[in-house]
Amino acid sequence: MTNLETRAIVALRSVRMPEQGWHGRRAEFLDGLMKLNPNAHLSEWQGADLWFLVWRYRRQIEDADVVIKANEIVNGALHLEFS
């Protein structure tokens, strides 16, 4: 995992998510994966889920670089240039 992915997973630990649904389970899975092997590479789907969750709960995340990366992925890199 990259440093930014690790920071994103750590940031999701403090995010409040609905008990029903897959968001909380997926965040816990990613956290467990990081704890098990921090040098592992996220699959395409795992990375997509990670950045979607960060973007979805961006208002609860204080790490600006993590939120910016999620916004770039979800909305496109050029979106920030015009904001």
C-alpha positions as CSV (number, residue, x, y, z in Angstrom):
1,M,0.0,0.0,0.0
2,T,1.1,3.5,-0.6
3,N,1.5,6.0,2.2
4,L,-1.6,7.8,1.1
5,E,-3.6,4.6,1.0
6,T,-2.5,3.8,4.5
7,R,-3.4,7.3,5.7
8,A,-6.8,6.9,4.1
9,I,-7.5,3.6,5.8
10,V,-6.4,5.1,9.2
11,A,-8.7,8.1,8.6
12,L,-11.7,5.7,8.0
13,R,-11.2,4.3,11.5
14,S,-12.7,7.5,13.0
15,V,-15.5,7.9,10.5
16,R,-19.1,7.2,11.7
17,M,-20.9,5.0,9.2
18,P,-24.4,3.5,9.2
19,E,-24.6,0.1,10.8
20,Q,-26.6,-1.4,8.0
21,G,-24.9,-1.7,4.6
22,W,-21.5,-2.6,3.3
23,H,-19.5,0.6,4.1
24,G,-18.5,-0.3,7.6
25,R,-17.7,-3.9,6.8
26,R,-15.5,-2.9,3.8
27,A,-13.7,-0.3,5.9
28,E,-13.0,-2.9,8.6
29,F,-11.8,-5.4,5.9
30,L,-9.4,-2.8,4.5
31,D,-8.1,-2.0,8.0
32,G,-7.6,-5.7,8.7
33,L,-5.8,-6.1,5.4
34,M,-3.4,-3.2,6.2
35,K,-2.7,-4.6,9.7
36,L,-2.1,-8.1,8.3
37,N,0.3,-7.0,5.6
38,P,1.0,-3.2,5.2
39,N,3.2,-3.9,2.2
40,A,0.4,-5.6,0.2
41,H,-0.9,-4.0,-2.9
42,L,-4.6,-3.2,-3.1
43,S,-6.5,-4.8,-5.9
44,E,-8.3,-2.5,-8.4
45,W,-11.6,-3.2,-6.5
46,Q,-10.1,-2.7,-3.1
47,G,-8.6,0.7,-4.2
48,A,-11.8,1.8,-5.8
49,D,-13.8,0.9,-2.6
50,L,-11.2,2.7,-0.4
51,W,-11.3,6.0,-2.4
52,F,-15.1,5.8,-2.7
53,L,-15.5,5.5,1.1
54,V,-13.1,8.4,1.7
55,W,-15.0,10.5,-0.8
56,R,-18.3,9.5,0.7
57,Y,-17.3,10.4,4.2
58,R,-14.9,13.2,3.3
59,R,-16.6,15.7,5.6
60,Q,-15.5,13.6,8.6
61,I,-11.9,13.2,7.4
62,E,-9.4,15.9,8.5
63,D,-6.4,14.7,6.3
64,A,-6.7,17.1,3.4
65,D,-4.3,15.2,1.1
66,V,-6.4,12.1,1.5
67,V,-9.6,13.9,0.7
68,I,-8.0,15.7,-2.3
69,K,-6.9,12.3,-3.7
70,A,-10.4,10.8,-3.3
71,N,-11.9,13.8,-5.0
72,E,-9.4,13.5,-7.9
73,I,-10.3,9.8,-8.4
74,V,-14.1,10.3,-8.1
75,N,-14.5,13.6,-9.9
76,G,-11.4,13.6,-12.2
77,A,-8.1,15.4,-11.7
78,L,-9.0,18.6,-13.5
79,H,-12.0,19.2,-11.3
80,L,-9.8,20.6,-8.6
81,E,-8.1,23.1,-10.9
82,F,-11.3,25.0,-11.5
83,S,-12.7,24.8,-7.9
